[in-house]
Amino acid sequence: MVKASDGSRPVVIVTGAGIGLGRAYALHLAALGWRVVVNNRLRAGPDGTPLPSSAEAVVAGIRAAGGEAIAHHDDVCAAGAGERLLQAALGAWGRLDALVNNAGVDQHMPFHRIGLEDFRRIMAVNFDGTVAVTHPVYRHMRERGSGRIVVSVSSAGLHGLHGLTAYAASKGALLAFMRSLAAEGAPRDVHCAAIAPYAATRMTDPHLTDELRATMAPEAVAPMVASMVAPGSRLNGQTWVVGAGWARRASAVEWGTGVPVSALAAGPEAVASGPPREFDDALAAHADFLASARQGLRGARRGE
């Protein structure tokens, strides 16, 4: 049964919110007045005994500070998890304003050593899990006529990194997913953007010095997430790299207007790159490419 909403406080789902970045996002949003569905799957110890719920611990902290939150223990890869998360928010507060996709897994193994089963598992959690949770939530927001969705990516998905083929591929796929969803949702005021966080978490801790751990607290990323999900936010289709209280935007670019393919025979150094150029979507990039090619090839034929 859906409870009536008082309409005064927005509601957000944060996945993977029991520890690390997700926990920081949930606590920060709750402190700003958001009501939070804190999602984190239950875990078991080495002997199979269930461990205390990290989601319940975060909820307890939010409630102790005077906020509102409920715990949700679905694995994002479980069939129907997205719909159950949506119904949890609607059942508790009658509305859902934002979704922060944070749940994910790491990888540290070169491609020639990782098994295909493990590769597919990483893709399933990071990419498929995000898509499966987002699907029913996006449909609800589209019908409602507003909503904000955050997708968690990585600099590995932007630039690649040795030993992270599966992880980088999953995050790269999420970047393309985010950009397309942003284009589809914009007419209905459903915005989607991505965050690539730099933070001291269980995933990154083995690679950080004590100084970096102190500088790169997950709490330093949370304000950016709050800006991305704010009801009036115009951030849509963008990727933000954030850490240590600093942020910059990342994007896919094409360089200059292009050159004839024949010029490539002289080597990359012979190609004038020109300034980086961004496009709203693939159609815009395609149209610009064809226009540049027609103009450039006509000029080449005339000897310009």
Secondary structure, 3 states (H helix, E strand, C coil): CCCCCCCCCCEEEECCCCCHHHHHHHHHHHHCCCEEEEECCCCECCCCCECCCHHHHHHHHHHHCCCCEEEECCCCCCCCHHHHHHHHHHHHHCCCCEEEECCCCCCCCCCCCCCHHHHHHHHHHHHHHHHHHHHHHHHHHHHHCCEEEEEECCHHHHHCCCCCHHHHHHHHHHHHHHHHHHHHHHHHCEEEEEEEECCCCCCCHHHCCHHHHHHCCHHHCHHHHHHHHCCCCCCCCCEEEEECCEEEEECCCEECCCCCHHHHHHCHHHCCCCCEECCCCHHHHHHHHHHHHHHHHHHHHCCC
